[in-house]
C-alpha cells in the first residue's frame, strides 16, 4: 500500500475547515456515468452523492458496468463554480480498481477532457491509491469527471460518496453567501477570502489604480466599499470623525474618505487618546479593517470599541485588541460609535493611520450595498448579507425573514398557540389570538374564552 503522507487528524481538520467555509456543490448537480452495472437502479451515478460518506458497499455505491476498457463518473453542475476540494470515498477493498484514476474539471463532456482540465492524476504513482481522497483543485469549471482506463476489459469505477466543495462563481465566504467584489475582473474571487482570482479591475478601484502583483486596489476601493479586498460595505464611509489626539498631521476625517493614501501621522498618544467615528444612528458591525502607512510600522496594541456613548468606551464592546494584522477581522456588534485607541508611543515613535474601515450596514438594512430593508417583524437586526432575522420573529410571524404569518388556527410567539374553538369563524388574529368575527353563542371576551351564564 502507498505510504499515507497526510495524517488522519490533519485530513479531518482540513475537511471540517472546508465544510465550514464553502458548500457541497454536488447536491445541486446531476450525477452521470458512462455505464451502469447490469443497468440496475441500485448502482446508478446518483447513489454516490446521496451518502453516507463512507467506503462501505452495503451502504450503497455507484458502479459502472463490467467488460469495459474505459469508464467515467461525472457531476454536472447547473452553472460554473470555483471548486476548491473534491472528497472521494471509493469502494472498500477494491483500491486496485481505483489505480491510475484521473480527475478532470471541465465545461464539456468527459470524452472532451484534456490536460487543461486535469486536476489530479494517479498515473505513475507506485502502489494503490488511498480509497479515501481529499484532492485540492482550486479550479473554475461546470463539471467534474472521475476517469479511468485499462488495456483489457476490466475497468470499473465504484464510488460510494463524492462531495465537491467550493462556491458558485461570483460568491465567496461561509456558505458562499457573499458576492465577490465589484473590483475583481469578471467578479471572480477565491471562496476562502474574497481576493480576486484574475486580479482587480482598474475601472473598479479608487482613482483606477490596481496592483497587478497583489490584486489590491492601490489607493483603496470604490466609494463605500471596504476591507482588504474591497469585500464589504464600509458603513462608516465619510461619517463624522472626532479626534482626541495630539500631534496629528491632518484632520481625522481622512480616515473615512476611502483613500488609503491619505494618512495622518501622530507622534504623541496617551491613555486618553482616541478617534471616534459615528453619530446617533445605530449600525450593525460585521468586520473591521485598519490601514496603516509604510513609513512608520504600526507597533503596539491597537484597540477598537463599539459604543453607544459618545466619547466613552467603558461599557463598549471590544472589536479589536491586538497588534496590527493586515486582514479583515470578523466581528458582530450593534452600536452608534466606533472608537479607535492607538498604542501609547514613547520617544520619537510615530504611527501613520490611513483608514478605519468598518464592514456592516445601517441598522435595519442589508444587502451588498445595504440597499434592502430588513423585515419589520425581526426581533432585532437582520443578517447584513442574507436579510435573515438573527434573533427570531415578532409574535405571530415565522420564517428566516419573519415574513410568513402563522398558519390558520395558530397565533402568538412562534405560532405555538391554538385559536379558541369558540371563535365564530376561523382564523383568529395571528398575533393576538383575537376572534376577529366574534364569538359563538354562549361565549364572549377578547378570544371568546369567557362563558356566558344565562
HELIX and SHEET records of a PDB file:
HELIX    1   1 UNK A    8  UNK A   21  1                                  14    
HELIX    2   2 UNK A   25  UNK A   28  5                                   4    
HELIX    3   3 UNK A   37  UNK A   39  5                                   3    
HELIX    4   4 UNK A   41  UNK A   43  5                                   3    
HELIX    5   5 UNK A   47  UNK A   50  1                                   4    
HELIX    6   6 UNK A   57  UNK A   59  5                                   3    
HELIX    7   7 UNK A   95  UNK A   98  1                                   4    
HELIX    8   8 UNK A  110  UNK A  112  5                                   3    
HELIX    9   9 UNK A  115  UNK A  117  5                                   3    
HELIX   10  10 UNK A  174  UNK A  176  5                                   3    
HELIX   11  11 UNK A  185  UNK A  187  5                                   3    
HELIX   12  12 UNK A  202  UNK A  204  5                                   3    
HELIX   13  13 UNK A  206  UNK A  208  5                                   3    
HELIX   14  14 UNK A  252  UNK A  256  5                                   5    
HELIX   15  15 UNK A  413  UNK A  415  5                                   3    
SHEET    1   A 3 UNK A  23  UNK A  24  0                                        
SHEET    2   A 3 UNK A 158  UNK A 168 -1                                        
SHEET    3   A 3 UNK A  62  UNK A  63 -1                                        
SHEET    1   B 4 UNK A  23  UNK A  24  0                                        
SHEET    2   B 4 UNK A 158  UNK A 168 -1                                        
SHEET    3   B 4 UNK A  70  UNK A  90 -1                                        
SHEET    4   B 4 UNK A  30  UNK A  33 -1                                        
SHEET    1   C 6 UNK A  23  UNK A  24  0                                        
SHEET    2   C 6 UNK A 158  UNK A 168 -1                                        
SHEET    3   C 6 UNK A  70  UNK A  90 -1                                        
SHEET    4   C 6 UNK A 132  UNK A 149 -1                                        
SHEET    5   C 6 UNK A 102  UNK A 106 -1                                        
SHEET    6   C 6 UNK A 118  UNK A 121 -1                                        
SHEET    1   D 2 UNK A 171  UNK A 172  0                                        
SHEET    2   D 2 UNK A 178  UNK A 179 -1                                        
SHEET    1   E 2 UNK A 225  UNK A 226  0                                        
SHEET    2   E 2 UNK A 232  UNK A 233 -1                                        
SHEET    1   F 5 UNK A 241  UNK A 244  0                                        
SHEET    2   F 5 UNK A 274  UNK A 292 -1                                        
SHEET    3   F 5 UNK A 329  UNK A 341 -1                                        
SHEET    4   F 5 UNK A 301  UNK A 307 -1                                        
SHEET    5   F 5 UNK A 317  UNK A 323 -1                                        
SHEET    1   G 4 UNK A 241  UNK A 244  0                                        
SHEET    2   G 4 UNK A 274  UNK A 292 -1                                        
SHEET    3   G 4 UNK A 351  UNK A 362 -1                                        
SHEET    4   G 4 UNK A 264  UNK A 266 -1                                        
SHEET    1   H 2 UNK A 365  UNK A 366  0                                        
SHEET    2   H 2 UNK A 372  UNK A 373 -1                                        
SHEET    1   I 2 UNK A 397  UNK A 398  0                                        
SHEET    2   I 2 UNK A 404  UNK A 405 -1                                        
SHEET    1   J 2 UNK A 410  UNK A 411  0                                        
SHEET    2   J 2 UNK A 417  UNK A 418 -1                                        
SHEET    1   K 2 UNK A 443  UNK A 444  0                                        
SHEET    2   K 2 UNK A 450  UNK A 451 -1                                        
END                                                                             
